[in-house]
């Protein structure tokens, strides 16, 4: 896997390089889920300013070392328009984020009429096993949230299951989080102790 290490509060952790052309930037995804599972919100499936969006843009980002925060660039991401919830519509809007969740479309799942076309499929996920996420010790595969709402309902969001399957579940359920963000593809990488580090 194309892995580089990014410094978080607890030390350097592995991130997967998903693509070098995410609107002209390099997209990274945390290899393992964060230690604590979270809900999207208490009810609504809408992503913008949901609990999970606010957490990634607030507590998670703010707790990164300053040198890591300086590496992360603004990204334009597409999300289902709030008016589509419970309407079975797939219209999307664009918002700007530094840290975010990946989408149903980006994981390579085919359009089903209940979810917006949020971005483009990422080749990395063409292999189903690349959808698996593990805990930090790598022993257990777990479910993890996407940012995509299921427009059939007001309160259901898509998540990837332990075997790489996808389904929608209540926004108040607890699932793993895999932060994604973009950096400048020309950023210098250093090799230290047999691993590649971005700093």
Protein Blocks (a to p, Z undefined) as FASTA:
>chain_A
ZZdddddfkbccddddfbfceghiacdddfbacfbdcdfblmbmcfghpaklmmmmmmmm
mmpcfklmmmpccdddddddfklgonlpabdcddddfbdcddfklnopacehlaccehjd
dfklmpmklmpccdfkopaccddddfbdcfkbmkbccdddfkopacdddfkbccdddddd
dddfkbccddeehiacdZZ
